[in-house]
Amino acid sequence: MQIVYHRRDQNAFETATQVDAVANGWEQVDAVRITLTVRSRGLNPNDPNFGTSTDRERLLRDFSTTIAIRNRLDG
């Protein structure tokens, strides 16, 4: 799982460490993006999910959502 933050007047999302490095950084956060990465089981031939994908590799998928903090949005 990855959590990144958007600060007002910035073009990119930042990690918590980057927000901490800015004076009043947390007061400027107006959105949060959460990404959850899921994958199929390992490549063990004894695993019932072995070779689940067509190329016999692990399946990998990201699920992401962005949440706006309504009372901090401009306009």
N, CA, C and O atoms as a Tripos MOL2 file, in Angstrom:
@<TRIPOS>MOLECULE
protein
  300   299    75     0     0
PROTEIN
NO_CHARGES

@<TRIPOS>ATOM
      1 N           0.8510   -1.1610    0.0000 N.3       1 MET1
      2 CA          0.0000    0.0000    0.0000 C.3       1 MET1
      3 C           0.9020    1.2310    0.0000 C.2       1 MET1
      4 O           1.9180    1.2830    0.6940 O.2       1 MET1
      5 N           0.5060    2.2060   -0.7890 N.am      2 GLN2
      6 CA          1.2350    3.4730   -0.8540 C.3       2 GLN2
      7 C           0.2390    4.6030   -0.5910 C.2       2 GLN2
      8 O          -0.8640    4.6130   -1.1360 O.2       2 GLN2
      9 N           0.6400    5.5400    0.2400 N.am      3 ILE3
     10 CA         -0.1920    6.7120    0.5270 C.3       3 ILE3
     11 C           0.6390    7.9430    0.2060 C.2       3 ILE3
     12 O           1.7430    8.1050    0.7250 O.2       3 ILE3
     13 N           0.1090    8.8110   -0.6490 N.am      4 VAL4
     14 CA          0.7780   10.0630   -0.9970 C.3       4 VAL4
     15 C          -0.2110   11.2100   -0.8300 C.2       4 VAL4
     16 O          -1.4250   11.0080   -0.8170 O.2       4 VAL4
     17 N           0.3240   12.4000   -0.7050 N.am      5 TYR5
     18 CA         -0.4760   13.5680   -0.3420 C.3       5 TYR5
     19 C          -0.2820   14.6830   -1.3530 C.2       5 TYR5
     20 O           0.8080   14.8670   -1.8940 O.2       5 TYR5
     21 N          -1.3570   15.4270   -1.6040 N.am      6 HIS6
     22 CA         -1.2870   16.5860   -2.4940 C.3       6 HIS6
     23 C          -1.4070   17.8460   -1.6490 C.2       6 HIS6
     24 O          -2.3160   17.9820   -0.8300 O.2       6 HIS6
     25 N          -0.4740   18.7580   -1.8660 N.am      7 ARG7
     26 CA         -0.5430   20.0470   -1.1740 C.3       7 ARG7
     27 C          -1.0330   21.1100   -2.1400 C.2       7 ARG7
     28 O          -0.7290   21.0750   -3.3330 O.2       7 ARG7
     29 N          -1.7860   22.0420   -1.6150 N.am      8 ARG8
     30 CA         -2.3110   23.1640   -2.3800 C.3       8 ARG8
     31 C          -1.1820   23.8410   -3.1630 C.2       8 ARG8
     32 O          -0.0830   24.0250   -2.6400 O.2       8 ARG8
     33 N          -1.4520   24.2020   -4.3920 N.am      9 ASP9
     34 CA         -0.5160   24.9020   -5.2830 C.3       9 ASP9
     35 C           0.6810   24.0440   -5.7110 C.2       9 ASP9
     36 O           1.6850   24.5860   -6.1720 O.2       9 ASP9
     37 N           0.5940   22.7290   -5.5670 N.am     10 GLN10
     38 CA          1.6420   21.8230   -6.0260 C.3      10 GLN10
     39 C           1.1200   21.0180   -7.2160 C.2      10 GLN10
     40 O          -0.0840   20.7880   -7.3250 O.2      10 GLN10
     41 N           1.9970   20.5960   -8.0910 N.am     11 ASN11
     42 CA          1.5940   19.8340   -9.2690 C.3      11 ASN11
     43 C           1.6780   18.3260   -9.0670 C.2      11 ASN11
     44 O           1.1470   17.5650   -9.8760 O.2      11 ASN11
     45 N           2.3340   17.8860   -8.0050 N.am     12 ALA12
     46 CA          2.5720   16.4550   -7.8120 C.3      12 ALA12
     47 C           2.1570   16.0290   -6.4130 C.2      12 ALA12
     48 O           2.0000   16.8550   -5.5140 O.2      12 ALA12
     49 N           1.9850   14.7320   -6.2520 N.am     13 PHE13
     50 CA          1.7320   14.1600   -4.9420 C.3      13 PHE13
     51 C           3.0710   13.8970   -4.2590 C.2      13 PHE13
     52 O           4.0810   13.6520   -4.9190 O.2      13 PHE13
     53 N           3.0620   13.9520   -2.9200 N.am     14 GLU14
     54 CA          4.2930   13.8190   -2.1510 C.3      14 GLU14
     55 C           4.1270   12.7720   -1.0510 C.2      14 GLU14
     56 O           3.0120   12.4740   -0.6220 O.2      14 GLU14
     57 N           5.2460   12.2260   -0.6070 N.am     15 THR15
     58 CA          5.2270   11.2860    0.5120 C.3      15 THR15
     59 C           5.0480   12.0580    1.8200 C.2      15 THR15
     60 O           5.1700   13.2820    1.8530 O.2      15 THR15
     61 N           4.7590   11.3290    2.8860 N.am     16 ALA16
     62 CA          4.6160   11.9610    4.2020 C.3      16 ALA16
     63 C           5.9080   12.6540    4.6240 C.2      16 ALA16
     64 O           5.8690   13.7200    5.2390 O.2      16 ALA16
     65 N           7.0430   12.0600    4.2980 N.am     17 THR17
     66 CA          8.3380   12.6570    4.6300 C.3      17 THR17
     67 C           8.5030   14.0050    3.9420 C.2      17 THR17
     68 O           8.9930   14.9570    4.5470 O.2      17 THR17
     69 N           8.0950   14.0880    2.6790 N.am     18 GLN18
     70 CA          8.2040   15.3550    1.9470 C.3      18 GLN18
     71 C           7.2640   16.4050    2.5250 C.2      18 GLN18
     72 O           7.6270   17.5790    2.5980 O.2      18 GLN18
     73 N           6.0650   16.0060    2.9340 N.am     19 VAL19
     74 CA          5.1240   16.9570    3.5370 C.3      19 VAL19
     75 C           5.6710   17.4370    4.8760 C.2      19 VAL19
     76 O           5.5720   18.6230    5.1920 O.2      19 VAL19
     77 N           6.2480   16.5330    5.6700 N.am     20 ASP20
     78 CA          6.8350   16.9010    6.9680 C.3      20 ASP20
     79 C           7.9560   17.9200    6.8280 C.2      20 ASP20
     80 O           8.1690   18.7330    7.7270 O.2      20 ASP20
     81 N           8.6770   17.8830    5.7100 N.am     21 ALA21
     82 CA          9.8410   18.7530    5.5160 C.3      21 ALA21
     83 C           9.4620   20.2050    5.2420 C.2      21 ALA21
     84 O          10.3260   21.0810    5.2560 O.2      21 ALA21
     85 N           8.1970   20.4640    4.9970 N.am     22 VAL22
     86 CA          7.7340   21.8160    4.6620 C.3      22 VAL22
     87 C           7.0310   22.4110    5.8780 C.2      22 VAL22
     88 O           6.2160   21.7490    6.5210 O.2      22 VAL22
     89 N           7.3510   23.6630    6.1840 N.am     23 ALA23
     90 CA          6.6670   24.3430    7.2880 C.3      23 ALA23
     91 C           5.1690   24.3900    6.9910 C.2      23 ALA23
     92 O           4.7630   24.7850    5.8990 O.2      23 ALA23
     93 N           4.3660   23.9940    7.9470 N.am     24 ASN24
     94 CA          2.9080   23.9450    7.8120 C.3      24 ASN24
     95 C           2.4640   23.0430    6.6610 C.2      24 ASN24
     96 O           1.3920   23.2490    6.0920 O.2      24 ASN24
     97 N           3.2670   22.0620    6.3220 N.am     25 GLY25
     98 CA          2.9490   21.1800    5.1950 C.3      25 GLY25
     99 C           1.6300   20.4550    5.3360 C.2      25 GLY25
    100 O           0.8790   20.3310    4.3680 O.2      25 GLY25
    101 N           1.3380   19.9700    6.5430 N.am     26 TRP26
    102 CA          0.0960   19.2050    6.7200 C.3      26 TRP26
    103 C          -1.1370   20.0840    6.6130 C.2      26 TRP26
    104 O          -2.2000   19.6090    6.2140 O.2      26 TRP26
    105 N          -1.0150   21.3420    6.9590 N.am     27 GLU27
    106 CA         -2.1540   22.2590    6.8200 C.3      27 GLU27
    107 C          -2.4660   22.5510    5.3560 C.2      27 GLU27
    108 O          -3.5680   22.9980    5.0390 O.2      27 GLU27
    109 N          -1.5040   22.3040    4.4540 N.am     28 GLN28
    110 CA         -1.6860   22.5550    3.0250 C.3      28 GLN28
    111 C          -2.2160   21.3470    2.2660 C.2      28 GLN28
    112 O          -2.5820   21.4640    1.0970 O.2      28 GLN28
    113 N          -2.2630   20.1840    2.9180 N.am     29 VAL29
    114 CA         -2.7260   18.9690    2.2410 C.3      29 VAL29
    115 C          -4.2120   19.1070    1.9300 C.2      29 VAL29
    116 O          -5.0230   19.3750    2.8160 O.2      29 VAL29
    117 N          -4.5600   18.9170    0.6390 N.am     30 ASP30
    118 CA         -5.9630   19.0080    0.2380 C.3      30 ASP30
    119 C          -6.4790   17.7280   -0.4280 C.2      30 ASP30
    120 O          -7.6490   17.6540   -0.8020 O.2      30 ASP30
    121 N          -5.6100   16.7200   -0.5780 N.am     31 ALA31
    122 CA         -6.0430   15.4430   -1.1460 C.3      31 ALA31
    123 C          -5.0690   14.3440   -0.7470 C.2      31 ALA31
    124 O          -3.8980   14.5930   -0.4600 O.2      31 ALA31
    125 N          -5.5890   13.1230   -0.7380 N.am     32 VAL32
    126 CA         -4.7960   11.9390   -0.4000 C.3      32 VAL32
    127 C          -5.0430   10.9090   -1.4840 C.2      32 VAL32
    128 O          -6.1830   10.7050   -1.9010 O.2      32 VAL32
    129 N          -3.9730   10.2510   -1.9490 N.am     33 ARG33
    130 CA         -4.1030    9.1610   -2.9190 C.3      33 ARG33
    131 C          -3.5930    7.8770   -2.2690 C.2      33 ARG33
    132 O          -2.4690    7.8150   -1.7710 O.2      33 ARG33
    133 N          -4.4430    6.8600   -2.2860 N.am     34 ILE34
    134 CA         -4.0950    5.5630   -1.7200 C.3      34 ILE34
    135 C          -4.0360    4.5530   -2.8580 C.2      34 ILE34
    136 O          -4.9790    4.4410   -3.6410 O.2      34 ILE34
    137 N          -2.9340    3.8200   -2.9510 N.am     35 THR35
    138 CA         -2.7640    2.7860   -3.9700 C.3      35 THR35
    139 C          -2.4870    1.4610   -3.2740 C.2      35 THR35
    140 O          -1.5830    1.3580   -2.4440 O.2      35 THR35
    141 N          -3.2670    0.4620   -3.6180 N.am     36 LEU36
    142 CA         -3.0860   -0.8840   -3.0920 C.3      36 LEU36
    143 C          -2.6840   -1.7810   -4.2500 C.2      36 LEU36
    144 O          -3.3960   -1.8670   -5.2510 O.2      36 LEU36
    145 N          -1.5440   -2.4480   -4.1160 N.am     37 THR37
    146 CA         -1.0530   -3.3580   -5.1440 C.3      37 THR37
    147 C          -1.3270   -4.7870   -4.6880 C.2      37 THR37
    148 O          -0.9390   -5.1820   -3.5890 O.2      37 THR37
    149 N          -1.9980   -5.5550   -5.5380 N.am     38 VAL38
    150 CA         -2.2670   -6.9590   -5.2350 C.3      38 VAL38
    151 C          -1.6110   -7.8230   -6.2960 C.2      38 VAL38
    152 O          -1.4590   -7.4100   -7.4450 O.2      38 VAL38
    153 N          -1.2250   -9.0200   -5.9000 N.am     39 ARG39
    154 CA         -0.6070   -9.9330   -6.8510 C.3      39 ARG39
    155 C          -1.0450  -11.3580   -6.5470 C.2      39 ARG39
    156 O          -1.4420  -11.6760   -5.4260 O.2      39 ARG39
    157 N          -0.9660  -12.1970   -7.5490 N.am     40 SER40
    158 CA         -1.3090  -13.5980   -7.3620 C.3      40 SER40
    159 C          -0.2380  -14.2880   -6.5400 C.2      40 SER40
    160 O           0.8140  -13.7160   -6.2540 O.2      40 SER40
    161 N          -0.5140  -15.5010   -6.1720 N.am     41 ARG41
    162 CA          0.4370  -16.2600   -5.3540 C.3      41 ARG41
    163 C           1.7270  -16.5060   -6.1050 C.2      41 ARG41
    164 O           1.8450  -16.1880   -7.2880 O.2      41 ARG41
    165 N           2.6990  -17.0810   -5.4010 N.am     42 GLY42
    166 CA          4.0370  -17.2980   -5.9400 C.3      42 GLY42
    167 C           4.1080  -18.2620   -7.1070 C.2      42 GLY42
    168 O           3.0940  -18.7840   -7.5700 O.2      42 GLY42
    169 N           5.3160  -18.4860   -7.5680 N.am     43 LEU43
    170 CA          5.5650  -19.3040   -8.7500 C.3      43 LEU43
    171 C           5.9370  -20.7450   -8.3850 C.2      43 LEU43
    172 O           6.5700  -21.4490   -9.1710 O.2      43 LEU43
    173 N           5.5440  -21.1640   -7.2050 N.am     44 ASN44
    174 CA          5.8080  -22.5290   -6.7620 C.3      44 ASN44
    175 C           4.9110  -23.4970   -7.5440 C.2      44 ASN44
    176 O           3.6920  -23.3360   -7.5010 O.2      44 ASN44
    177 N           5.4550  -24.4980   -8.2600 N.am     45 PRO45
    178 CA          4.6330  -25.4290   -9.0400 C.3      45 PRO45
    179 C           3.6330  -26.2100   -8.1990 C.2      45 PRO45
    180 O           2.6510  -26.7230   -8.7350 O.2      45 PRO45
    181 N           3.8610  -26.3120   -6.8860 N.am     46 ASN46
    182 CA          2.9230  -27.0070   -6.0060 C.3      46 ASN46
    183 C           1.7630  -26.1150   -5.5700 C.2      46 ASN46
    184 O           0.8060  -26.5830   -4.9540 O.2      46 ASN46
    185 N           1.8580  -24.8430   -5.8930 N.am     47 ASP47
    186 CA          0.8120  -23.8800   -5.5640 C.3      47 ASP47
    187 C          -0.3470  -24.0570   -6.5450 C.2      47 ASP47
    188 O          -0.1130  -24.1020   -7.7530 O.2      47 ASP47
    189 N          -1.5950  -24.1590   -6.0640 N.am     48 PRO48
    190 CA         -2.7300  -24.3300   -6.9830 C.3      48 PRO48
    191 C          -2.9280  -23.1610   -7.9440 C.2      48 PRO48
    192 O          -3.5830  -23.3160   -8.9750 O.2      48 PRO48
    193 N          -2.3720  -21.9950   -7.6200 N.am     49 ASN49
    194 CA         -2.4890  -20.8350   -8.5030 C.3      49 ASN49
    195 C          -1.2560  -20.6570   -9.3780 C.2      49 ASN49
    196 O          -1.0760  -19.5990   -9.9810 O.2      49 ASN49
    197 N          -0.4060  -21.6770   -9.4570 N.am     50 PHE50
    198 CA          0.8100  -21.5820  -10.2560 C.3      50 PHE50
    199 C           0.4560  -21.3060  -11.7060 C.2      50 PHE50
    200 O          -0.4150  -21.9590  -12.2810 O.2      50 PHE50
    201 N           1.1480  -20.3190  -12.2980 N.am     51 GLY51
    202 CA          0.9250  -20.0180  -13.7140 C.3      51 GLY51
    203 C          -0.4730  -19.5120  -14.0070 C.2      51 GLY51
    204 O          -1.0810  -19.8960  -15.0060 O.2      51 GLY51
    205 N          -0.9890  -18.6460  -13.1340 N.am     52 THR52
    206 CA         -2.3530  -18.1530  -13.2870 C.3      52 THR52
    207 C          -2.5310  -17.3540  -14.5600 C.2      52 THR52
    208 O          -3.5720  -17.4570  -15.2090 O.2      52 THR52
    209 N          -1.5400  -16.5610  -14.9340 N.am     53 SER53
    210 CA         -1.6740  -15.7290  -16.1260 C.3      53 SER53
    211 C          -1.2780  -16.5180  -17.3720 C.2      53 SER53
    212 O          -0.7720  -17.6360  -17.2800 O.2      53 SER53
    213 N          -1.5140  -15.9210  -18.5290 N.am     54 THR54
    214 CA         -1.2270  -16.6130  -19.7790 C.3      54 THR54
    215 C           0.2620  -16.8160  -20.0210 C.2      54 THR54
    216 O           0.6450  -17.7350  -20.7450 O.2      54 THR54
    217 N           1.1080  -15.9780  -19.4300 N.am     55 ASP55
    218 CA          2.5530  -16.1470  -19.6200 C.3      55 ASP55
    219 C           3.2140  -16.8200  -18.4090 C.2      55 ASP55
    220 O           4.4350  -16.7790  -18.2590 O.2      55 ASP55
    221 N           2.4010  -17.4360  -17.5530 N.am     56 ARG56
    222 CA          2.8580  -18.2060  -16.3940 C.3      56 ARG56
    223 C           3.6500  -17.3410  -15.4020 C.2      56 ARG56
    224 O           4.5150  -17.8540  -14.6910 O.2      56 ARG56
    225 N           3.3680  -16.0690  -15.3530 N.am     57 GLU57
    226 CA          3.9700  -15.1500  -14.3940 C.3      57 GLU57
    227 C           2.8990  -14.7290  -13.3940 C.2      57 GLU57
    228 O           1.7120  -14.9870  -13.5910 O.2      57 GLU57
    229 N           3.3310  -14.0870  -12.3340 N.am     58 ARG58
    230 CA          2.3760  -13.5680  -11.3670 C.3      58 ARG58
    231 C           1.4950  -12.4900  -11.9930 C.2      58 ARG58
    232 O           1.9510  -11.6950  -12.8150 O.2      58 ARG58
    233 N           0.2310  -12.4770  -11.5890 N.am     59 LEU59
    234 CA         -0.6570  -11.3880  -11.9700 C.3      59 LEU59
    235 C          -0.4390  -10.2460  -10.9900 C.2      59 LEU59
    236 O          -0.2710  -10.4760   -9.7920 O.2      59 LEU59
    237 N          -0.4410   -9.0320  -11.4870 N.am     60 LEU60
    238 CA         -0.1890   -7.8580  -10.6660 C.3      60 LEU60
    239 C          -1.1920   -6.7830  -11.0470 C.2      60 LEU60
    240 O          -1.4080   -6.5170  -12.2290 O.2      60 LEU60
    241 N          -1.8140   -6.1550  -10.0270 N.am     61 ARG61
    242 CA         -2.8090   -5.1310  -10.3210 C.3      61 ARG61
    243 C          -2.7760   -4.0610   -9.2450 C.2      61 ARG61
    244 O          -2.6820   -4.3710   -8.0570 O.2      61 ARG61
    245 N          -2.8550   -2.7970   -9.6590 N.am     62 ASP62
    246 CA         -2.9330   -1.6660   -8.7360 C.3      62 ASP62
    247 C          -4.3590   -1.1550   -8.6830 C.2      62 ASP62
    248 O          -5.0190   -1.0180   -9.7140 O.2      62 ASP62
    249 N          -4.8320   -0.8730   -7.4800 N.am     63 PHE63
    250 CA         -6.1170   -0.2270   -7.2660 C.3      63 PHE63
    251 C          -5.8180    1.0920   -6.5690 C.2      63 PHE63
    252 O          -5.1540    1.1190   -5.5330 O.2      63 PHE63
    253 N          -6.3080    2.1780   -7.1390 N.am     64 SER64
    254 CA         -5.9620    3.4950   -6.6250 C.3      64 SER64
    255 C          -7.2070    4.3600   -6.5020 C.2      64 SER64
    256 O          -8.1200    4.2780   -7.3240 O.2      64 SER64
    257 N          -7.2310    5.1810   -5.4740 N.am     65 THR65
    258 CA         -8.3060    6.1530   -5.3250 C.3      65 THR65
    259 C          -7.7230    7.4410   -4.7570 C.2      65 THR65
    260 O          -6.7700    7.4190   -3.9780 O.2      65 THR65
    261 N          -8.3040    8.5510   -5.1580 N.am     66 THR66
    262 CA         -7.8820    9.8610   -4.6630 C.3      66 THR66
    263 C          -9.0440   10.4780   -3.9050 C.2      66 THR66
    264 O         -10.1740   10.5200   -4.3920 O.2      66 THR66
    265 N          -8.7480   10.9510   -2.7130 N.am     67 ILE67
    266 CA         -9.7690   11.5090   -1.8380 C.3      67 ILE67
    267 C          -9.4660   12.9860   -1.6230 C.2      67 ILE67
    268 O          -8.3920   13.3400   -1.1360 O.2      67 ILE67
    269 N         -10.4030   13.8380   -1.9820 N.am     68 ALA68
    270 CA        -10.2510   15.2790   -1.7540 C.3      68 ALA68
    271 C         -10.7470   15.6100   -0.3530 C.2      68 ALA68
    272 O         -11.7720   15.0950    0.0950 O.2      68 ALA68
    273 N         -10.0170   16.4650    0.3230 N.am     69 ILE69
    274 CA        -10.4370   16.9370    1.6550 C.3      69 ILE69
    275 C         -11.2700   18.1830    1.4140 C.2      69 ILE69
    276 O         -10.7360   19.2620    1.1590 O.2      69 ILE69
    277 N         -12.5730   18.0240    1.4950 N.am     70 ARG70
    278 CA        -13.5140   19.0510    1.0160 C.3      70 ARG70
    279 C         -13.3330   20.4150    1.6780 C.2      70 ARG70
    280 O         -13.4100   21.4400    1.0000 O.2      70 ARG70
    281 N         -13.0970   20.4440    2.9680 N.am     71 ASN71
    282 CA        -13.0020   21.7480    3.6250 C.3      71 ASN71
    283 C         -11.6790   22.4490    3.3390 C.2      71 ASN71
    284 O         -11.4590   23.5580    3.8260 O.2      71 ASN71
    285 N         -10.7840   21.8230    2.5520 N.am     72 ARG72
    286 CA         -9.5120   22.4570    2.1960 C.3      72 ARG72
    287 C          -9.4020   22.7780    0.7160 C.2      72 ARG72
    288 O          -8.3850   23.3160    0.2770 O.2      72 ARG72
    289 N         -10.4210   22.4620   -0.0550 N.am     73 LEU73
    290 CA        -10.3680   22.7460   -1.4930 C.3      73 LEU73
    291 C         -10.6610   24.2140   -1.7450 C.2      73 LEU73
    292 O         -11.5080   24.8130   -1.0820 O.2      73 LEU73
    293 N          -9.9610   24.7800   -2.6990 N.am     74 ASP74
    294 CA        -10.2250   26.1760   -3.0740 C.3      74 ASP74
    295 C         -11.4520   26.2410   -3.9740 C.2      74 ASP74
    296 O         -11.7000   25.3550   -4.7910 O.2      74 ASP74
    297 N         -12.1960   27.2980   -3.8010 N.am     75 GLY75
    298 CA        -13.3050   27.5680   -4.6980 C.3      75 GLY75
    299 C         -14.4150   26.6490   -4.5050 C.2      75 GLY75
    300 O         -15.4300   26.7520   -5.1940 O.2      75 GLY75
@<TRIPOS>BOND
     1     1     2 1
     2     2     3 1
     3     3     4 2
     4     3     5 am
     5     5     6 1
     6     6     7 1
     7     7     8 2
     8     7     9 am
     9     9    10 1
    10    10    11 1
    11    11    12 2
    12    11    13 am
    13    13    14 1
    14    14    15 1
    15    15    16 2
    16    15    17 am
    17    17    18 1
    18    18    19 1
    19    19    20 2
    20    19    21 am
    21    21    22 1
    22    22    23 1
    23    23    24 2
    24    23    25 am
    25    25    26 1
    26    26    27 1
    27    27    28 2
    28    27    29 am
    29    29    30 1
    30    30    31 1
    31    31    32 2
    32    31    33 am
    33    33    34 1
    34    34    35 1
    35    35    36 2
    36    35    37 am
    37    37    38 1
    38    38    39 1
    39    39    40 2
    40    39    41 am
    41    41    42 1
    42    42    43 1
    43    43    44 2
    44    43    45 am
    45    45    46 1
    46    46    47 1
    47    47    48 2
    48    47    49 am
    49    49    50 1
    50    50    51 1
    51    51    52 2
    52    51    53 am
    53    53    54 1
    54    54    55 1
    55    55    56 2
    56    55    57 am
    57    57    58 1
    58    58    59 1
    59    59    60 2
    60    59    61 am
    61    61    62 1
    62    62    63 1
    63    63    64 2
    64    63    65 am
    65    65    66 1
    66    66    67 1
    67    67    68 2
    68    67    69 am
    69    69    70 1
    70    70    71 1
    71    71    72 2
    72    71    73 am
    73    73    74 1
    74    74    75 1
    75    75    76 2
    76    75    77 am
    77    77    78 1
    78    78    79 1
    79    79    80 2
    80    79    81 am
    81    81    82 1
    82    82    83 1
    83    83    84 2
    84    83    85 am
    85    85    86 1
    86    86    87 1
    87    87    88 2
    88    87    89 am
    89    89    90 1
    90    90    91 1
    91    91    92 2
    92    91    93 am
    93    93    94 1
    94    94    95 1
    95    95    96 2
    96    95    97 am
    97    97    98 1
    98    98    99 1
    99    99   100 2
   100    99   101 am
   101   101   102 1
   102   102   103 1
   103   103   104 2
   104   103   105 am
   105   105   106 1
   106   106   107 1
   107   107   108 2
   108   107   109 am
   109   109   110 1
   110   110   111 1
   111   111   112 2
   112   111   113 am
   113   113   114 1
   114   114   115 1
   115   115   116 2
   116   115   117 am
   117   117   118 1
   118   118   119 1
   119   119   120 2
   120   119   121 am
   121   121   122 1
   122   122   123 1
   123   123   124 2
   124   123   125 am
   125   125   126 1
   126   126   127 1
   127   127   128 2
   128   127   129 am
   129   129   130 1
   130   130   131 1
   131   131   132 2
   132   131   133 am
   133   133   134 1
   134   134   135 1
   135   135   136 2
   136   135   137 am
   137   137   138 1
   138   138   139 1
   139   139   140 2
   140   139   141 am
   141   141   142 1
   142   142   143 1
   143   143   144 2
   144   143   145 am
   145   145   146 1
   146   146   147 1
   147   147   148 2
   148   147   149 am
   149   149   150 1
   150   150   151 1
   151   151   152 2
   152   151   153 am
   153   153   154 1
   154   154   155 1
   155   155   156 2
   156   155   157 am
   157   157   158 1
   158   158   159 1
   159   159   160 2
   160   159   161 am
   161   161   162 1
   162   162   163 1
   163   163   164 2
   164   163   165 am
   165   165   166 1
   166   166   167 1
   167   167   168 2
   168   167   169 am
   169   169   170 1
   170   170   171 1
   171   171   172 2
   172   171   173 am
   173   173   174 1
   174   174   175 1
   175   175   176 2
   176   175   177 am
   177   177   178 1
   178   178   179 1
   179   179   180 2
   180   179   181 am
   181   181   182 1
   182   182   183 1
   183   183   184 2
   184   183   185 am
   185   185   186 1
   186   186   187 1
   187   187   188 2
   188   187   189 am
   189   189   190 1
   190   190   191 1
   191   191   192 2
   192   191   193 am
   193   193   194 1
   194   194   195 1
   195   195   196 2
   196   195   197 am
   197   197   198 1
   198   198   199 1
   199   199   200 2
   200   199   201 am
   201   201   202 1
   202   202   203 1
   203   203   204 2
   204   203   205 am
   205   205   206 1
   206   206   207 1
   207   207   208 2
   208   207   209 am
   209   209   210 1
   210   210   211 1
   211   211   212 2
   212   211   213 am
   213   213   214 1
   214   214   215 1
   215   215   216 2
   216   215   217 am
   217   217   218 1
   218   218   219 1
   219   219   220 2
   220   219   221 am
   221   221   222 1
   222   222   223 1
   223   223   224 2
   224   223   225 am
   225   225   226 1
   226   226   227 1
   227   227   228 2
   228   227   229 am
   229   229   230 1
   230   230   231 1
   231   231   232 2
   232   231   233 am
   233   233   234 1
   234   234   235 1
   235   235   236 2
   236   235   237 am
   237   237   238 1
   238   238   239 1
   239   239   240 2
   240   239   241 am
   241   241   242 1
   242   242   243 1
   243   243   244 2
   244   243   245 am
   245   245   246 1
   246   246   247 1
   247   247   248 2
   248   247   249 am
   249   249   250 1
   250   250   251 1
   251   251   252 2
   252   251   253 am
   253   253   254 1
   254   254   255 1
   255   255   256 2
   256   255   257 am
   257   257   258 1
   258   258   259 1
   259   259   260 2
   260   259   261 am
   261   261   262 1
   262   262   263 1
   263   263   264 2
   264   263   265 am
   265   265   266 1
   266   266   267 1
   267   267   268 2
   268   267   269 am
   269   269   270 1
   270   270   271 1
   271   271   272 2
   272   271   273 am
   273   273   274 1
   274   274   275 1
   275   275   276 2
   276   275   277 am
   277   277   278 1
   278   278   279 1
   279   279   280 2
   280   279   281 am
   281   281   282 1
   282   282   283 1
   283   283   284 2
   284   283   285 am
   285   285   286 1
   286   286   287 1
   287   287   288 2
   288   287   289 am
   289   289   290 1
   290   290   291 1
   291   291   292 2
   292   291   293 am
   293   293   294 1
   294   294   295 1
   295   295   296 2
   296   295   297 am
   297   297   298 1
   298   298   299 1
   299   299   300 2
@<TRIPOS>SUBSTRUCTURE
     1 MET1         2 RESIDUE 1 A MET
     2 GLN2         6 RESIDUE 1 A GLN
     3 ILE3        10 RESIDUE 1 A ILE
     4 VAL4        14 RESIDUE 1 A VAL
     5 TYR5        18 RESIDUE 1 A TYR
     6 HIS6        22 RESIDUE 1 A HIS
     7 ARG7        26 RESIDUE 1 A ARG
     8 ARG8        30 RESIDUE 1 A ARG
     9 ASP9        34 RESIDUE 1 A ASP
    10 GLN10       38 RESIDUE 1 A GLN
    11 ASN11       42 RESIDUE 1 A ASN
    12 ALA12       46 RESIDUE 1 A ALA
    13 PHE13       50 RESIDUE 1 A PHE
    14 GLU14       54 RESIDUE 1 A GLU
    15 THR15       58 RESIDUE 1 A THR
    16 ALA16       62 RESIDUE 1 A ALA
    17 THR17       66 RESIDUE 1 A THR
    18 GLN18       70 RESIDUE 1 A GLN
    19 VAL19       74 RESIDUE 1 A VAL
    20 ASP20       78 RESIDUE 1 A ASP
    21 ALA21       82 RESIDUE 1 A ALA
    22 VAL22       86 RESIDUE 1 A VAL
    23 ALA23       90 RESIDUE 1 A ALA
    24 ASN24       94 RESIDUE 1 A ASN
    25 GLY25       98 RESIDUE 1 A GLY
    26 TRP26      102 RESIDUE 1 A TRP
    27 GLU27      106 RESIDUE 1 A GLU
    28 GLN28      110 RESIDUE 1 A GLN
    29 VAL29      114 RESIDUE 1 A VAL
    30 ASP30      118 RESIDUE 1 A ASP
    31 ALA31      122 RESIDUE 1 A ALA
    32 VAL32      126 RESIDUE 1 A VAL
    33 ARG33      130 RESIDUE 1 A ARG
    34 ILE34      134 RESIDUE 1 A ILE
    35 THR35      138 RESIDUE 1 A THR
    36 LEU36      142 RESIDUE 1 A LEU
    37 THR37      146 RESIDUE 1 A THR
    38 VAL38      150 RESIDUE 1 A VAL
    39 ARG39      154 RESIDUE 1 A ARG
    40 SER40      158 RESIDUE 1 A SER
    41 ARG41      162 RESIDUE 1 A ARG
    42 GLY42      166 RESIDUE 1 A GLY
    43 LEU43      170 RESIDUE 1 A LEU
    44 ASN44      174 RESIDUE 1 A ASN
    45 PRO45      178 RESIDUE 1 A PRO
    46 ASN46      182 RESIDUE 1 A ASN
    47 ASP47      186 RESIDUE 1 A ASP
    48 PRO48      190 RESIDUE 1 A PRO
    49 ASN49      194 RESIDUE 1 A ASN
    50 PHE50      198 RESIDUE 1 A PHE
    51 GLY51      202 RESIDUE 1 A GLY
    52 THR52      206 RESIDUE 1 A THR
    53 SER53      210 RESIDUE 1 A SER
    54 THR54      214 RESIDUE 1 A THR
    55 ASP55      218 RESIDUE 1 A ASP
    56 ARG56      222 RESIDUE 1 A ARG
    57 GLU57      226 RESIDUE 1 A GLU
    58 ARG58      230 RESIDUE 1 A ARG
    59 LEU59      234 RESIDUE 1 A LEU
    60 LEU60      238 RESIDUE 1 A LEU
    61 ARG61      242 RESIDUE 1 A ARG
    62 ASP62      246 RESIDUE 1 A ASP
    63 PHE63      250 RESIDUE 1 A PHE
    64 SER64      254 RESIDUE 1 A SER
    65 THR65      258 RESIDUE 1 A THR
    66 THR66      262 RESIDUE 1 A THR
    67 ILE67      266 RESIDUE 1 A ILE
    68 ALA68      270 RESIDUE 1 A ALA
    69 ILE69      274 RESIDUE 1 A ILE
    70 ARG70      278 RESIDUE 1 A ARG
    71 ASN71      282 RESIDUE 1 A ASN
    72 ARG72      286 RESIDUE 1 A ARG
    73 LEU73      290 RESIDUE 1 A LEU
    74 ASP74      294 RESIDUE 1 A ASP
    75 GLY75      298 RESIDUE 1 A GLY
